[in-house]
Amino acid sequence: MHCAEEVAAIRQELDGRAGVTALEFDVLNAKLSATYDPRVIAPDAIAASIRKLGMTINPWVDARAAPTGGARAMDGRMIATLASGALLALGMVLHAAQQGWKAVFGAATQEPMPISTIVAYIAATVCGAWFVAPKAFLALRRIRADMNLLMTVAVIGAIAIGEYLEAAAVAFLFALSLMLESWSVGRARRAVAALMALSPPKARVRRPDGREDLLDVEAVAIGSTVVVKPGEKFPLDGRMTKGETTANQAPITGESRPVPKTVGDEVFAGTINDDGAVELVTTKVAVDTTLARITRMVGDAQARRAPSEQWVETFARYYTPAVMVLAILVATIPPMFVGGAWGYWFYQALVLLVIACPCALVISTPVSIVAALASAARHGVLIKGGLHVETPARLKAVALDKTGTLTEGQPQVQQVVPLAGHEERELLEIASAIEQRSEHPLARAIVRFAESKNVRPPPVDDYQTLKGKGATATLHGRAVWIGSHRLLEERAQESPEMHARLEALSAAGASIVVVGNDEHVCGFIAVADRVRDASQATVAALHAAGIEHVIMLTGDNHGTARAVAAATGVDEVRAELLPEQKVAAIEELVARYGAVAMVGDGVNDAPALARSTLGIAMGAAGTDAALETADVALMSDDLSRLPWLIRHSRRTLAIIWQNIVASLAVKAVFIVLTLAGYASLWAAIVSDTGISLLVVLNAMRLLADSFESTPDPS
């Protein structure tokens, strides 16, 4: 399975078949996934239906390398194409030796074509049509005209009227265009397979007795201790337990500079340990590393077809039969009603079949989409489907979460204010006891600060979260709570003096965490987060890229939100939002602007990500939930990838439409020339192959799309 025509044939054969409930196609890896009811249809019956289409089928096996089946098919196609070209050249030489080069290129001659020349041309035709004719026969049986049938009819017609040279040329050049299509998909396939090849096949595992064994990464269990020397690649995802180093994470996150790593930091399979001998404890098995998941997702993404790809497929479905009908009319109407020669107009009909072949049109979009997906993955931007490649180009508004998106997401405790007779240590003990159950960034900051003060949180009972507000628990038999300024106001435990103080801290950019019990407020803790260095430049770049409105949506207090907004230059800020209020804000933006992106952490912002036109997860490397939640995952914490994504999408869309317009324009010109009687089979097939090669090479430019210098085509 290498092209859209084969996908369409399988879809027509299996769609609607009793027991087959869903089909997913991955042209990138030549993989078909079928969901079926085993009580109604057996797997062997599905396989038999595919074999009837002239294709081979093998059970899918995940491998670290690219599938070999596609390579074997490519080798066979290349051999047949090269043989066709060699035999065509031999026939032309024999033809010229006996009748001169003028005869080869169409000059009239009274001498019949030599038998040896005819044999060479027919042999060239057979080799060129070797992979095409069976598919044409199946298309005829299904009464579904496709480009294989168009070419086969043209070749047979040319032989029937004695145009052996032109039949051979058509067969060879069409085989060449199909080989180019397979090569283009294969190149994108190899670009993705190269990601998986980044992960070393062996891991140096330290045993409890101290000895080291070199094992296959597939045999290394979670929790194993792995030793990585300077210059080696990390074989698996893990958490460092010994040593310090810097890691080149470009294959995963697209970061150009090495990232410092120390004890407790996460490392990813396929990244490079630059300058220190380190040890790590593995956190994932080989098939579930971030690198493996990225590779699988890029492959699966091809199954989600882009709107332009769906349009081209629908267009070709009606276009090809229409061309067959037009060719029949060209071959019959002029001789019957205008008095033209039957042979002449039959020849013109063959020319029309060749030039109208939708090969370039059909391959223009999927090749561009695959190249765009692979290029984005190399830059640390995981786009989960061709469906989402085009969406960033249409965005009019972008909504950004604050914590972890515009800010670094690593807040630090700035001030601890005990009240009602409590001491700082006692306040930290209560706060950390409750917050140790939470994964919120503010909670983690408080727990880290308590640990730095050697405060050991006691166990709590009856822990409950208050969605978007805080949490409650029982500590030493007494109910305690922790939460936002809003929760304090709802509990009506706030004095005017306390309110003024909290508002002043909030206005300065701090997030306030209040601690209390049923009787009084025990105190509060001011926590501040640092705005990312790239945030202001990114917001400016979004505006420069044509984004009309950039809005910040946060659950944090108004004062902190306004301070971050002032530092980043966003157009609008909405603060103290609960998850459902974020969804409502996204719905309002969608109604106003049409296409809206939501950028968040992929977990807490999941409802808003799902409601937006395009959900984008920040810093998704190593976060399973983030990889699964959003339509696009920025694998690093680099917010500047967002404007690049918009430019990359627009560049992809521009190349797709360049290919479509070029394909249709060339065909329109030759159809007019054919109807006027000025075209030939030679010119038709050369132009068709030429435009096929042109759209493939144009699409391949996306593989070289540079993060630093991608221009905005608008």
LINSUL-V792805 format. One record per backbone hydrogen bond with DSSP energy under -1.0 kcal/mol. CO is the residue of the C=O (numbers start at 0). NH is the residue of the N-H. Records with the same first field share a line. If there is no record, write none. Layout:
CO: NH  NH
//
This chain:
2: 6
3: 7
4: 8
5: 9
6: 10
7: 11
8: 12
9: 13
10: 14
13: 16
16: 19
18: 36
21: 34
23: 32
25: 30
30: 25
32: 23
34: 20  21
36: 39  40
41: 45
42: 46
43: 47
44: 48
45: 49
46: 50
47: 51
49: 52  54
50: 53
67: 71
68: 72
69: 73
70: 74
71: 75
72: 76
73: 77
74: 78
75: 79
76: 80
77: 81
78: 82
79: 83
80: 84
81: 85
82: 86
83: 87
84: 88
85: 89
86: 90
87: 91
88: 92
89: 93
90: 94
91: 95
92: 96
93: 97
94: 98
95: 99
99: 103
100: 104
101: 106
102: 105
113: 117
114: 118
115: 119
116: 120
117: 121
118: 122
119: 123
120: 124
121: 125
122: 126
123: 127
124: 128
128: 132
131: 135
132: 136
133: 137
134: 138
135: 139
136: 140
137: 141
138: 143
145: 149
146: 150
147: 151
148: 152
149: 153
150: 154
151: 155
152: 156
153: 157
154: 158
155: 159
156: 160
157: 162
158: 161
161: 163
162: 166
163: 167
164: 168
165: 169
166: 170
167: 171
168: 172
169: 173
170: 174
171: 175
172: 176
173: 177
174: 178
175: 179
176: 180
177: 181
178: 182
179: 183
180: 184
181: 185
182: 186
183: 187
184: 188
185: 189
186: 190
187: 191
188: 192
189: 193
191: 194
192: 196
194: 197
195: 198
200: 216
202: 214
203: 226
204: 212
206: 209
210: 206
212: 204
214: 202
215: 218
216: 219
220: 223
223: 281
224: 205
225: 279
227: 277
228: 231
231: 272
233: 269
236: 282
237: 266
238: 280
239: 263
241: 278
244: 260
245: 273
246: 258
247: 271
248: 251  252
249: 253
258: 246
260: 244
261: 264
264: 239
266: 237
267: 270
270: 233
271: 247
272: 230
277: 227
278: 240  241
279: 225
280: 238
281: 222
284: 287
288: 292
289: 293
290: 294
291: 295
292: 296
293: 297
294: 298
295: 299
296: 300
298: 301
299: 302
300: 303  385
302: 304
303: 386
305: 309
306: 310
307: 311
308: 312
309: 313
310: 314
311: 315
312: 316
313: 317
314: 318
315: 319
317: 321
318: 322
319: 323
320: 324
321: 325
322: 326
323: 327
324: 328
325: 329
326: 330
327: 331
328: 332
331: 335
332: 336
333: 337  338  339
340: 344
341: 345
342: 346
343: 347
344: 348
345: 349
346: 350
347: 351
348: 352
349: 353
350: 354
351: 355
353: 356
357: 361
358: 362
359: 363
362: 366
364: 368
365: 369
366: 370
367: 371
368: 372
369: 373
370: 374
371: 375
372: 376
373: 377
374: 378
375: 380
376: 379
379: 634
381: 632
382: 384
384: 387
390: 393
391: 394
395: 547  548
396: 596
397: 550
398: 598
399: 552
401: 404  406
405: 531
411: 527
414: 525
416: 523
418: 421
422: 426
423: 427
424: 428
425: 429
426: 430
427: 431
428: 432
429: 433
430: 434
431: 435
433: 436
434: 437
439: 443
440: 444
441: 445
442: 446
443: 447
444: 448
445: 449
446: 450
447: 451
448: 452
449: 454
450: 453
460: 473
463: 471
465: 468  469
468: 483
469: 465
470: 481
471: 463
472: 479
473: 460
474: 477
477: 474
479: 472
480: 515
481: 470
482: 513
483: 487
484: 488
485: 489
486: 490
487: 492
494: 498
495: 499
496: 500
497: 501
498: 502
499: 503
500: 504
501: 505
502: 506
503: 507
504: 509
505: 508
510: 526
512: 524
513: 482
514: 521  522
515: 480
519: 516
521: 418
522: 514
523: 416
524: 512
525: 413  414
526: 510
527: 411
529: 407
533: 537
534: 538
535: 539
536: 540
537: 541
538: 542
539: 543
540: 544
541: 546
542: 545
548: 397
549: 570  571
550: 399
551: 573
553: 576
555: 575
556: 560
557: 561
558: 562
559: 563
560: 564
561: 565
562: 566
563: 567
564: 568
571: 551
573: 553
577: 581
578: 582
579: 583
580: 584
581: 585
582: 586
583: 587
584: 588
585: 589
586: 590
587: 591
588: 592
589: 593
592: 594
594: 395  396
595: 612  613
596: 398
597: 615
598: 400
599: 617
602: 605
604: 608
605: 609
606: 610
607: 611
613: 597
614: 630  631
615: 599
616: 633
619: 622
622: 626
623: 627
624: 628
625: 629
630: 383
631: 616
632: 381
633: 619
634: 620
635: 618
637: 640
638: 641
639: 643
640: 644
641: 645
642: 646
643: 647
644: 648
645: 649
646: 650
647: 651
648: 652
649: 653
650: 654
651: 655
652: 656
653: 657
654: 658
655: 659
656: 660
657: 661
658: 662
659: 663
660: 664
661: 665
662: 666
663: 667
664: 668
665: 669
666: 670
667: 671
668: 672
669: 673
670: 674
671: 675
672: 677
673: 676
679: 683
680: 684
681: 685
682: 686
683: 687
684: 688
685: 689
686: 690
687: 691
688: 692
689: 693
690: 694
691: 695
692: 696
693: 697
694: 698
695: 699
698: 701
699: 702
700: 703
701: 704
//
